[in-house]
């Protein structure tokens, strides 16, 4: 077995995504997730339950109830360039069959100050 890692890049329209996540209706959700990220890569399982609780404290008609809700917000942060992700896949055999994978998230440099200025 062998591990293969890939790293995220901001979307080509990162400025548009940043503008969207900085709108009054979206900003509280993204700010809440930024509070859980650190400079070091970490798995959602480490902060997922706390993040779900934090998302549910924000007034909204849609309630967060699983890690997928947290990951959707994190992916927006990655696409905007405020966060980064690292995907680790465990592969085996000559055809490199994926037998496991994991995505970890971390803050980009100076990202908290960028969203809070918008």
N, CA, C and O atoms as a Tinker XYZ file with bonds, in Angstrom:
   472  protein
     1  N      0.835000   -1.182000    0.000000    73     2
     2  CA     0.000000    0.000000    0.000000    64     1     3
     3  C      0.879000    1.243000    0.000000    63     2     4     5
     4  O      1.995000    1.260000    0.519000    81     3
     5  N      0.326000    2.265000   -0.599000    73     3     6
     6  CA     1.066000    3.512000   -0.674000    64     5     7
     7  C      0.101000    4.689000   -0.529000    63     6     8     9
     8  O     -1.077000    4.581000   -0.870000    81     7
     9  N      0.609000    5.804000   -0.024000    73     7    10
    10  CA    -0.196000    7.006000    0.153000    64     9    11
    11  C      0.118000    8.000000   -0.943000    63    10    12    13
    12  O      1.273000    8.192000   -1.324000    81    11
    13  N     -0.936000    8.631000   -1.445000    73    11    14
    14  CA    -0.783000    9.698000   -2.427000    64    13    15
    15  C     -1.513000   10.913000   -1.903000    63    14    16    17
    16  O     -2.666000   10.823000   -1.482000    81    15
    17  N     -0.836000   12.057000   -1.927000    73    15    18
    18  CA    -1.436000   13.295000   -1.435000    64    17    19
    19  C     -1.610000   14.296000   -2.562000    63    18    20    21
    20  O     -0.749000   14.435000   -3.431000    81    19
    21  N     -2.734000   14.987000   -2.531000    73    19    22
    22  CA    -2.969000   16.097000   -3.444000    64    21    23
    23  C     -3.407000   17.294000   -2.616000    63    22    24    25
    24  O     -4.030000   17.146000   -1.566000    81    23
    25  N     -3.075000   18.473000   -3.100000    73    23    26
    26  CA    -3.377000   19.707000   -2.382000    64    25    27
    27  C     -4.303000   20.570000   -3.218000    63    26    28    29
    28  O     -4.205000   20.602000   -4.444000    81    27
    29  N     -5.204000   21.269000   -2.541000    73    27    30
    30  CA    -6.186000   22.107000   -3.222000    64    29    31
    31  C     -5.551000   23.376000   -3.772000    63    30    32    33
    32  O     -4.470000   23.798000   -3.360000    81    31
    33  N     -6.270000   23.961000   -4.717000    73    31    34
    34  CA    -5.935000   25.282000   -5.248000    64    33    35
    35  C     -7.231000   26.086000   -5.244000    63    34    36    37
    36  O     -8.305000   25.522000   -5.456000    81    35
    37  N     -7.147000   27.377000   -5.009000    73    35    38
    38  CA    -8.377000   28.184000   -5.086000    64    37    39
    39  C     -8.987000   28.087000   -6.483000    63    38    40    41
    40  O     -8.276000   27.860000   -7.462000    81    39
    41  N    -10.288000   28.258000   -6.569000    73    39    42
    42  CA   -10.976000   28.231000   -7.856000    64    41    43
    43  C    -10.510000   29.399000   -8.720000    63    42    44    45
    44  O    -10.008000   30.397000   -8.205000    81    43
    45  N    -10.676000   29.271000  -10.028000    73    43    46
    46  CA   -10.280000   30.354000  -10.930000    64    45    47
    47  C    -11.119000   31.603000  -10.699000    63    46    48    49
    48  O    -10.671000   32.711000  -10.992000    81    47
    49  N    -12.332000   31.438000  -10.177000    73    47    50
    50  CA   -13.195000   32.583000   -9.868000    64    49    51
    51  C    -13.237000   32.831000   -8.356000    63    50    52    53
    52  O    -14.291000   33.148000   -7.804000    81    51
    53  N    -12.095000   32.688000   -7.696000    73    51    54
    54  CA   -12.010000   32.827000   -6.240000    64    53    55
    55  C    -12.511000   34.184000   -5.759000    63    54    56    57
    56  O    -13.102000   34.268000   -4.682000    81    55
    57  N    -12.289000   35.244000   -6.529000    73    55    58
    58  CA   -12.762000   36.570000   -6.121000    64    57    59
    59  C    -14.282000   36.624000   -6.058000    63    58    60    61
    60  O    -14.846000   37.229000   -5.145000    81    59
    61  N    -14.951000   35.994000   -7.027000    73    59    62
    62  CA   -16.415000   35.946000   -7.016000    64    61    63
    63  C    -16.924000   35.149000   -5.818000    63    62    64    65
    64  O    -17.896000   35.535000   -5.170000    81    63
    65  N    -16.257000   34.036000   -5.534000    73    63    66
    66  CA   -16.668000   33.199000   -4.406000    64    65    67
    67  C    -16.440000   33.948000   -3.100000    63    66    68    69
    68  O    -17.282000   33.893000   -2.203000    81    67
    69  N    -15.333000   34.637000   -2.979000    73    67    70
    70  CA   -15.057000   35.428000   -1.783000    64    69    71
    71  C    -16.118000   36.515000   -1.601000    63    70    72    73
    72  O    -16.561000   36.768000   -0.481000    81    71
    73  N    -16.523000   37.152000   -2.693000    73    71    74
    74  CA   -17.570000   38.173000   -2.614000    64    73    75
    75  C    -18.881000   37.548000   -2.136000    63    74    76    77
    76  O    -19.598000   38.148000   -1.335000    81    75
    77  N    -19.195000   36.351000   -2.625000    73    75    78
    78  CA   -20.422000   35.671000   -2.220000    64    77    79
    79  C    -20.393000   35.301000   -0.744000    63    78    80    81
    80  O    -21.359000   35.550000   -0.022000    81    79
    81  N    -19.297000   34.710000   -0.290000    73    79    82
    82  CA   -19.269000   34.266000    1.103000    64    81    83
    83  C    -19.126000   35.433000    2.082000    63    82    84    85
    84  O    -19.239000   35.249000    3.294000    81    83
    85  N    -18.879000   36.622000    1.557000    73    83    86
    86  CA   -18.788000   37.810000    2.401000    64    85    87
    87  C    -20.115000   38.552000    2.507000    63    86    88    89
    88  O    -20.201000   39.555000    3.216000    81    87
    89  N    -21.155000   38.077000    1.814000    73    87    90
    90  CA   -22.465000   38.726000    1.896000    64    89    91
    91  C    -23.075000   38.492000    3.278000    63    90    92    93
    92  O    -22.745000   37.511000    3.943000    81    91
    93  N    -23.956000   39.384000    3.707000    73    91    94
    94  CA   -24.531000   39.262000    5.055000    64    93    95
    95  C    -25.218000   37.916000    5.340000    63    94    96    97
    96  O    -25.173000   37.439000    6.474000    81    95
    97  N    -25.838000   37.312000    4.355000    73    95    98
    98  CA   -26.523000   36.039000    4.588000    64    97    99
    99  C    -25.556000   34.863000    4.695000    63    98   100   101
   100  O    -25.880000   33.864000    5.338000    81    99
   101  N    -24.398000   34.957000    4.090000    73    99   102
   102  CA   -23.445000   33.845000    4.066000    64   101   103
   103  C    -22.318000   33.985000    5.082000    63   102   104   105
   104  O    -21.842000   32.995000    5.637000    81   103
   105  N    -21.902000   35.209000    5.315000    73   103   106
   106  CA   -20.707000   35.466000    6.123000    64   105   107
   107  C    -20.704000   34.777000    7.493000    63   106   108   109
   108  O    -19.667000   34.239000    7.881000    81   107
   109  N    -21.813000   34.768000    8.242000    73   107   110
   110  CA   -21.768000   34.117000    9.560000    64   109   111
   111  C    -21.379000   32.637000    9.507000    63   110   112   113
   112  O    -20.686000   32.143000   10.397000    81   111
   113  N    -21.820000   31.940000    8.474000    73   111   114
   114  CA   -21.502000   30.512000    8.344000    64   113   115
   115  C    -20.017000   30.302000    8.075000    63   114   116   117
   116  O    -19.388000   29.430000    8.674000    81   115
   117  N    -19.466000   31.100000    7.179000    73   115   118
   118  CA   -18.055000   30.957000    6.830000    64   117   119
   119  C    -17.148000   31.445000    7.960000    63   118   120   121
   120  O    -16.097000   30.857000    8.217000    81   119
   121  N    -17.558000   32.518000    8.628000    73   119   122
   122  CA   -16.793000   32.987000    9.792000    64   121   123
   123  C    -16.763000   31.909000   10.875000    63   122   124   125
   124  O    -15.731000   31.689000   11.509000    81   123
   125  N    -17.895000   31.242000   11.082000    73   123   126
   126  CA   -17.953000   30.189000   12.105000    64   125   127
   127  C    -16.959000   29.075000   11.792000    63   126   128   129
   128  O    -16.285000   28.581000   12.696000    81   127
   129  N    -16.857000   28.676000   10.530000    73   127   130
   130  CA   -15.926000   27.600000   10.165000    64   129   131
   131  C    -14.481000   28.048000   10.283000    63   130   132   133
   132  O    -13.619000   27.257000   10.668000    81   131
   133  N    -14.202000   29.306000    9.957000    73   131   134
   134  CA   -12.827000   29.803000   10.084000    64   133   135
   135  C    -12.351000   29.691000   11.527000    63   134   136   137
   136  O    -11.162000   29.504000   11.782000    81   135
   137  N    -13.276000   29.805000   12.460000    73   135   138
   138  CA   -12.918000   29.701000   13.867000    64   137   139
   139  C    -12.430000   28.318000   14.273000    63   138   140   141
   140  O    -11.781000   28.177000   15.310000    81   139
   141  N    -12.727000   27.300000   13.483000    73   139   142
   142  CA   -12.303000   25.937000   13.805000    64   141   143
   143  C    -11.010000   25.540000   13.108000    63   142   144   145
   144  O    -10.374000   24.560000   13.495000    81   143
   145  N    -10.618000   26.288000   12.089000    73   143   146
   146  CA    -9.418000   25.930000   11.338000    64   145   147
   147  C     -8.171000   26.509000   11.981000    63   146   148   149
   148  O     -8.211000   27.563000   12.616000    81   147
   149  N     -7.068000   25.806000   11.807000    73   147   150
   150  CA    -5.770000   26.259000   12.299000    64   149   151
   151  C     -4.787000   26.241000   11.135000    63   150   152   153
   152  O     -5.143000   25.859000   10.020000    81   151
   153  N     -3.572000   26.646000   11.393000    73   151   154
   154  CA    -2.534000   26.622000   10.363000    64   153   155
   155  C     -2.128000   25.189000   10.015000    63   154   156   157
   156  O     -1.600000   24.940000    8.931000    81   155
   157  N     -2.367000   24.266000   10.914000    73   155   158
   158  CA    -2.029000   22.853000   10.692000    64   157   159
   159  C     -3.232000   22.119000   10.103000    63   158   160   161
   160  O     -4.375000   22.371000   10.486000    81   159
   161  N     -2.965000   21.213000    9.173000    73   159   162
   162  CA    -4.042000   20.406000    8.606000    64   161   163
   163  C     -4.693000   19.559000    9.689000    63   162   164   165
   164  O     -4.013000   18.996000   10.547000    81   163
   165  N     -6.026000   19.477000    9.637000    73   163   166
   166  CA    -6.763000   18.637000   10.567000    64   165   167
   167  C     -8.009000   18.076000    9.897000    63   166   168   169
   168  O     -8.540000   18.661000    8.954000    81   167
   169  N     -8.458000   16.953000   10.390000    73   167   170
   170  CA    -9.638000   16.282000    9.866000    64   169   171
   171  C    -10.898000   16.904000   10.439000    63   170   172   173
   172  O    -10.891000   17.413000   11.560000    81   171
   173  N    -11.974000   16.864000    9.675000    73   171   174
   174  CA   -13.259000   17.363000   10.136000    64   173   175
   175  C    -13.736000   16.574000   11.355000    63   174   176   177
   176  O    -14.467000   17.114000   12.186000    81   175
   177  N    -13.343000   15.329000   11.473000    73   175   178
   178  CA   -13.791000   14.529000   12.616000    64   177   179
   179  C    -13.291000   15.112000   13.932000    63   178   180   181
   180  O    -13.876000   14.846000   14.981000    81   179
   181  N    -12.226000   15.896000   13.897000    73   179   182
   182  CA   -11.698000   16.500000   15.109000    64   181   183
   183  C    -12.544000   17.643000   15.643000    63   182   184   185
   184  O    -12.567000   17.880000   16.850000    81   183
   185  N    -13.242000   18.358000   14.760000    73   183   186
   186  CA   -14.040000   19.512000   15.187000    64   185   187
   187  C    -15.456000   19.490000   14.624000    63   186   188   189
   188  O    -16.208000   20.445000   14.821000    81   187
   189  N    -15.826000   18.445000   13.943000    73   187   190
   190  CA   -17.117000   18.373000   13.242000    64   189   191
   191  C    -18.335000   18.582000   14.114000    63   190   192   193
   192  O    -19.221000   19.359000   13.756000    81   191
   193  N    -18.402000   17.906000   15.253000    73   191   194
   194  CA   -19.573000   18.047000   16.124000    64   193   195
   195  C    -19.688000   19.479000   16.634000    63   194   196   197
   196  O    -20.783000   20.042000   16.648000    81   195
   197  N    -18.587000   20.067000   17.049000    73   195   198
   198  CA   -18.609000   21.458000   17.528000    64   197   199
   199  C    -18.994000   22.408000   16.398000    63   198   200   201
   200  O    -19.699000   23.391000   16.626000    81   199
   201  N    -18.537000   22.120000   15.188000    73   199   202
   202  CA   -18.866000   22.963000   14.033000    64   201   203
   203  C    -20.358000   22.881000   13.704000    63   202   204   205
   204  O    -20.971000   23.894000   13.369000    81   203
   205  N    -20.942000   21.693000   13.796000    73   203   206
   206  CA   -22.378000   21.545000   13.554000    64   205   207
   207  C    -23.162000   22.374000   14.568000    63   206   208   209
   208  O    -24.114000   23.062000   14.202000    81   207
   209  N    -22.771000   22.311000   15.823000    73   207   210
   210  CA   -23.433000   23.103000   16.862000    64   209   211
   211  C    -23.310000   24.592000   16.558000    63   210   212   213
   212  O    -24.280000   25.339000   16.688000    81   211
   213  N    -22.111000   25.021000   16.150000    73   211   214
   214  CA   -21.889000   26.434000   15.828000    64   213   215
   215  C    -22.750000   26.876000   14.652000    63   214   216   217
   216  O    -23.317000   27.969000   14.676000    81   215
   217  N    -22.855000   26.037000   13.623000    73   215   218
   218  CA   -23.686000   26.366000   12.459000    64   217   219
   219  C    -25.152000   26.491000   12.868000    63   218   220   221
   220  O    -25.865000   27.356000   12.359000    81   219
   221  N    -25.603000   25.640000   13.775000    73   219   222
   222  CA   -27.007000   25.667000   14.194000    64   221   223
   223  C    -27.334000   26.850000   15.090000    63   222   224   225
   224  O    -28.509000   27.157000   15.292000    81   223
   225  N    -26.344000   27.509000   15.620000    73   223   226
   226  CA   -26.579000   28.722000   16.423000    64   225   227
   227  C    -26.853000   29.936000   15.540000    63   226   228   229
   228  O    -27.332000   30.962000   16.021000    81   227
   229  N    -26.551000   29.821000   14.262000    73   227   230
   230  CA   -26.776000   30.917000   13.316000    64   229   231
   231  C    -28.220000   30.826000   12.840000    63   230   232   233
   232  O    -28.644000   29.769000   12.372000    81   231
   233  N    -28.991000   31.917000   12.948000    73   231   234
   234  CA   -30.384000   31.870000   12.495000    64   233   235
   235  C    -30.478000   31.482000   11.023000    63   234   236   237
   236  O    -29.917000   32.145000   10.151000    81   235
   237  N    -31.198000   30.396000   10.770000    73   235   238
   238  CA   -31.344000   29.884000    9.410000    64   237   239
   239  C    -32.528000   28.930000    9.372000    63   238   240   241
   240  O    -32.856000   28.295000   10.374000    81   239
   241  N    -33.166000   28.834000    8.215000    73   239   242
   242  CA   -34.264000   27.876000    8.059000    64   241   243
   243  C    -33.745000   26.465000    7.855000    63   242   244   245
   244  O    -34.477000   25.500000    8.075000    81   243
   245  N    -32.501000   26.329000    7.439000    73   243   246
   246  CA   -31.899000   25.024000    7.199000    64   245   247
   247  C    -30.930000   24.727000    8.333000    63   246   248   249
   248  O    -30.020000   25.513000    8.598000    81   247
   249  N    -31.118000   23.612000    8.994000    73   247   250
   250  CA   -30.264000   23.237000   10.115000    64   249   251
   251  C    -29.172000   22.276000    9.663000    63   250   252   253
   252  O    -29.400000   21.420000    8.808000    81   251
   253  N    -27.997000   22.424000   10.237000    73   251   254
   254  CA   -26.877000   21.516000    9.977000    64   253   255
   255  C    -27.066000   20.290000   10.854000    63   254   256   257
   256  O    -27.366000   20.411000   12.042000    81   255
   257  N    -26.890000   19.109000   10.270000    73   255   258
   258  CA   -27.066000   17.902000   11.079000    64   257   259
   259  C    -26.037000   16.811000   10.796000    63   258   260   261
   260  O    -26.129000   15.713000   11.346000    81   259
   261  N    -25.053000   17.110000    9.936000    73   259   262
   262  CA   -24.045000   16.095000    9.649000    64   261   263
   263  C    -22.754000   16.755000    9.152000    63   262   264   265
   264  O    -22.714000   17.950000    8.860000    81   263
   265  N    -21.716000   15.946000    9.068000    73   263   266
   266  CA   -20.417000   16.459000    8.625000    64   265   267
   267  C    -20.484000   17.034000    7.216000    63   266   268   269
   268  O    -19.718000   17.939000    6.884000    81   267
   269  N    -21.383000   16.525000    6.384000    73   267   270
   270  CA   -21.484000   17.032000    5.009000    64   269   271
   271  C    -21.826000   18.517000    5.000000    63   270   272   273
   272  O    -21.363000   19.251000    4.128000    81   271
   273  N    -22.630000   18.965000    5.957000    73   271   274
   274  CA   -22.967000   20.384000    6.043000    64   273   275
   275  C    -21.729000   21.213000    6.357000    63   274   276   277
   276  O    -21.542000   22.295000    5.800000    81   275
   277  N    -20.889000   20.708000    7.245000    73   275   278
   278  CA   -19.638000   21.376000    7.592000    64   277   279
   279  C    -18.708000   21.393000    6.382000    63   278   280   281
   280  O    -18.092000   22.415000    6.083000    81   279
   281  N    -18.610000   20.271000    5.693000    73   279   282
   282  CA   -17.713000   20.151000    4.539000    64   281   283
   283  C    -18.132000   21.088000    3.414000    63   282   284   285
   284  O    -17.269000   21.633000    2.726000    81   283
   285  N    -19.440000   21.292000    3.204000    73   283   286
   286  CA   -19.895000   22.228000    2.170000    64   285   287
   287  C    -19.371000   23.640000    2.450000    63   286   288   289
   288  O    -18.921000   24.333000    1.538000    81   287
   289  N    -19.433000   24.056000    3.706000    73   287   290
   290  CA   -18.929000   25.391000    4.059000    64   289   291
   291  C    -17.402000   25.429000    3.903000    63   290   292   293
   292  O    -16.855000   26.401000    3.381000    81   291
   293  N    -16.727000   24.384000    4.352000    73   291   294
   294  CA   -15.267000   24.329000    4.209000    64   293   295
   295  C    -14.850000   24.375000    2.745000    63   294   296   297
   296  O    -13.869000   25.034000    2.400000    81   295
   297  N    -15.583000   23.683000    1.887000    73   295   298
   298  CA   -15.250000   23.696000    0.458000    64   297   299
   299  C    -15.382000   25.100000   -0.132000    63   298   300   301
   300  O    -14.593000   25.488000   -0.994000    81   299
   301  N    -16.370000   25.857000    0.326000    73   299   302
   302  CA   -16.486000   27.250000   -0.114000    64   301   303
   303  C    -15.280000   28.061000    0.292000    63   302   304   305
   304  O    -14.796000   28.894000   -0.474000    81   303
   305  N    -14.782000   27.818000    1.518000    73   303   306
   306  CA   -13.583000   28.516000    1.979000    64   305   307
   307  C    -12.364000   28.136000    1.146000    63   306   308   309
   308  O    -11.525000   28.985000    0.843000    81   307
   309  N    -12.268000   26.864000    0.776000    73   307   310
   310  CA   -11.152000   26.401000   -0.058000    64   309   311
   311  C    -11.235000   27.034000   -1.440000    63   310   312   313
   312  O    -10.232000   27.520000   -1.963000    81   311
   313  N    -12.423000   27.032000   -2.034000    73   311   314
   314  CA   -12.585000   27.605000   -3.372000    64   313   315
   315  C    -12.276000   29.100000   -3.391000    63   314   316   317
   316  O    -11.782000   29.629000   -4.387000    81   315
   317  N    -12.570000   29.773000   -2.280000    73   315   318
   318  CA   -12.319000   31.217000   -2.223000    64   317   319
   319  C    -10.861000   31.547000   -1.950000    63   318   320   321
   320  O    -10.443000   32.693000   -2.121000    81   319
   321  N    -10.085000   30.561000   -1.530000    73   319   322
   322  CA    -8.683000   30.802000   -1.209000    64   321   323
   323  C     -8.437000   31.140000    0.249000    63   322   324   325
   324  O     -7.307000   31.459000    0.620000    81   323
   325  N     -9.473000   31.077000    1.094000    73   323   326
   326  CA    -9.309000   31.380000    2.514000    64   325   327
   327  C     -8.812000   30.169000    3.302000    63   326   328   329
   328  O     -8.224000   30.320000    4.373000    81   327
   329  N     -9.048000   28.977000    2.773000    73   327   330
   330  CA    -8.607000   27.741000    3.423000    64   329   331
   331  C     -7.974000   26.852000    2.360000    63   330   332   333
   332  O     -8.068000   27.120000    1.162000    81   331
   333  N     -7.336000   25.802000    2.822000    73   331   334
   334  CA    -6.731000   24.847000    1.894000    64   333   335
   335  C     -7.074000   23.442000    2.372000    63   334   336   337
   336  O     -7.398000   23.223000    3.539000    81   335
   337  N     -6.996000   22.509000    1.447000    73   335   338
   338  CA    -7.273000   21.120000    1.813000    64   337   339
   339  C     -6.185000   20.215000    1.250000    63   338   340   341
   340  O     -5.505000   20.530000    0.274000    81   339
   341  N     -6.062000   19.085000    1.916000    73   339   342
   342  CA    -5.098000   18.065000    1.498000    64   341   343
   343  C     -5.849000   16.741000    1.491000    63   342   344   345
   344  O     -6.418000   16.330000    2.503000    81   343
   345  N     -5.844000   16.082000    0.343000    73   343   346
   346  CA    -6.489000   14.778000    0.222000    64   345   347
   347  C     -5.414000   13.704000    0.241000    63   346   348   349
   348  O     -4.457000   13.750000   -0.532000    81   347
   349  N     -5.583000   12.743000    1.126000    73   347   350
   350  CA    -4.661000   11.617000    1.214000    64   349   351
   351  C     -5.422000   10.366000    0.803000    63   350   352   353
   352  O     -6.447000   10.029000    1.396000    81   351
   353  N     -4.921000    9.686000   -0.208000    73   351   354
   354  CA    -5.530000    8.432000   -0.647000    64   353   355
   355  C     -4.560000    7.293000   -0.391000    63   354   356   357
   356  O     -3.362000    7.419000   -0.645000    81   355
   357  N     -5.075000    6.192000    0.108000    73   355   358
   358  CA    -4.286000    4.979000    0.282000    64   357   359
   359  C     -4.649000    4.069000   -0.884000    63   358   360   361
   360  O     -5.806000    3.687000   -1.059000    81   359
   361  N     -3.636000    3.731000   -1.678000    73   359   362
   362  CA    -3.861000    2.897000   -2.855000    64   361   363
   363  C     -3.035000    1.621000   -2.746000    63   362   364   365
   364  O     -2.007000    1.577000   -2.071000    81   363
   365  N     -3.511000    0.593000   -3.425000    73   363   366
   366  CA    -2.756000   -0.659000   -3.426000    64   365   367
   367  C     -2.840000   -1.319000   -4.796000    63   366   368   369
   368  O     -3.775000   -1.085000   -5.561000    81   367
   369  N     -1.873000   -2.121000   -5.077000    73   367   370
   370  CA    -1.838000   -2.897000   -6.309000    64   369   371
   371  C     -1.322000   -2.121000   -7.491000    63   370   372   373
   372  O     -1.162000   -0.901000   -7.443000    81   371
   373  N     -1.066000   -2.854000   -8.555000    73   371   374
   374  CA    -0.517000   -2.224000   -9.755000    64   373   375
   375  C     -1.491000   -1.271000  -10.423000    63   374   376   377
   376  O     -1.074000   -0.378000  -11.160000    81   375
   377  N     -2.784000   -1.447000  -10.176000    73   375   378
   378  CA    -3.787000   -0.556000  -10.767000    64   377   379
   379  C     -4.169000    0.572000   -9.812000    63   378   380   381
   380  O     -5.088000    1.346000  -10.080000    81   379
   381  N     -3.451000    0.652000   -8.699000    73   379   382
   382  CA    -3.637000    1.702000   -7.703000    64   381   383
   383  C     -5.106000    1.866000   -7.297000    63   382   384   385
   384  O     -5.689000    2.941000   -7.440000    81   383
   385  N     -5.674000    0.803000   -6.801000    73   383   386
   386  CA    -7.047000    0.808000   -6.325000    64   385   387
   387  C     -7.089000    1.555000   -4.997000    63   386   388   389
   388  O     -6.319000    1.259000   -4.083000    81   387
   389  N     -7.993000    2.524000   -4.900000    73   387   390
   390  CA    -8.123000    3.316000   -3.680000    64   389   391
   391  C     -8.820000    2.466000   -2.617000    63   390   392   393
   392  O     -9.931000    1.976000   -2.822000    81   391
   393  N     -8.146000    2.304000   -1.482000    73   391   394
   394  CA    -8.721000    1.523000   -0.385000    64   393   395
   395  C     -9.083000    2.410000    0.809000    63   394   396   397
   396  O     -9.665000    1.930000    1.782000    81   395
   397  N     -8.749000    3.675000    0.741000    73   395   398
   398  CA    -9.097000    4.618000    1.793000    64   397   399
   399  C     -8.701000    6.023000    1.392000    63   398   400   401
   400  O     -7.788000    6.220000    0.592000    81   399
   401  N     -9.394000    6.993000    1.953000    73   399   402
   402  CA    -9.030000    8.382000    1.664000    64   401   403
   403  C     -9.451000    9.259000    2.834000    63   402   404   405
   404  O    -10.275000    8.879000    3.665000    81   403
   405  N     -8.855000   10.443000    2.866000    73   403   406
   406  CA    -9.120000   11.384000    3.945000    64   405   407
   407  C     -8.834000   12.784000    3.418000    63   406   408   409
   408  O     -7.882000   12.990000    2.665000    81   407
   409  N     -9.660000   13.742000    3.819000    73   407   410
   410  CA    -9.439000   15.145000    3.454000    64   409   411
   411  C     -9.236000   15.931000    4.744000    63   410   412   413
   412  O    -10.048000   15.856000    5.666000    81   411
   413  N     -8.152000   16.678000    4.793000    73   411   414
   414  CA    -7.839000   17.529000    5.937000    64   413   415
   415  C     -7.878000   18.980000    5.481000    63   414   416   417
   416  O     -7.620000   19.284000    4.316000    81   415
   417  N     -8.205000   19.878000    6.415000    73   415   418
   418  CA    -8.349000   21.299000    6.107000    64   417   419
   419  C     -7.446000   22.138000    7.002000    63   418   420   421
   420  O     -7.153000   21.762000    8.137000    81   419
   421  N     -7.007000   23.284000    6.474000    73   419   422
   422  CA    -6.184000   24.232000    7.238000    64   421   423
   423  C     -6.434000   25.637000    6.705000    63   422   424   425
   424  O     -6.966000   25.819000    5.610000    81   423
   425  N     -6.044000   26.613000    7.493000    73   423   426
   426  CA    -6.151000   28.011000    7.077000    64   425   427
   427  C     -5.061000   28.361000    6.080000    63   426   428   429
   428  O     -3.955000   27.823000    6.137000    81   427
   429  N     -5.377000   29.257000    5.177000    73   427   430
   430  CA    -4.356000   29.852000    4.332000    64   429   431
   431  C     -3.736000   30.996000    5.131000    63   430   432   433
   432  O     -4.247000   31.353000    6.193000    81   431
   433  N     -2.658000   31.564000    4.643000    73   431   434
   434  CA    -2.016000   32.687000    5.332000    64   433   435
   435  C     -2.928000   33.899000    5.351000    63   434   436   437
   436  O     -3.486000   34.278000    4.321000    81   435
   437  N     -3.081000   34.505000    6.515000    73   435   438
   438  CA    -3.823000   35.756000    6.710000    64   437   439
   439  C     -5.283000   35.697000    6.283000    63   438   440   441
   440  O     -5.874000   36.737000    5.993000    81   439
   441  N     -5.882000   34.503000    6.237000    73   439   442
   442  CA    -7.264000   34.388000    5.768000    64   441   443
   443  C     -8.286000   34.970000    6.722000    63   442   444   445
   444  O     -9.305000   35.491000    6.268000    81   443
   445  N     -8.060000   34.905000    8.018000    73   443   446
   446  CA    -9.053000   35.444000    8.938000    64   445   447
   447  C     -9.190000   36.962000    8.769000    63   446   448   449
   448  O    -10.292000   37.506000    8.834000    81   447
   449  N     -8.081000   37.619000    8.556000    73   447   450
   450  CA    -8.144000   39.058000    8.397000    64   449   451
   451  C     -8.813000   39.444000    7.070000    63   450   452   453
   452  O     -9.440000   40.499000    6.979000    81   451
   453  N     -8.683000   38.603000    6.055000    73   451   454
   454  CA    -9.269000   38.913000    4.745000    64   453   455
   455  C    -10.789000   38.896000    4.829000    63   454   456   457
   456  O    -11.430000   39.845000    4.377000    81   455
   457  N    -11.388000   37.849000    5.391000    73   455   458
   458  CA   -12.847000   37.772000    5.420000    64   457   459
   459  C    -13.429000   38.780000    6.391000    63   458   460   461
   460  O    -14.519000   39.299000    6.149000    81   459
   461  N    -12.749000   39.067000    7.464000    73   459   462
   462  CA   -13.271000   40.005000    8.442000    64   461   463
   463  C    -13.223000   41.453000    7.942000    63   462   464   465
   464  O    -13.929000   42.310000    8.474000    81   463
   465  N    -12.405000   41.734000    6.934000    73   463   466
   466  CA   -12.345000   43.074000    6.362000    64   465   467
   467  C    -13.490000   43.289000    5.385000    63   466   468   469
   468  O    -13.904000   44.425000    5.155000    81   467
   469  N    -14.005000   42.207000    4.808000    73   467   470
   470  CA   -15.073000   42.334000    3.796000    64   469   471
   471  C    -16.426000   42.548000    4.427000    63   470   472
   472  O    -17.425000   42.673000    3.719000    81   471
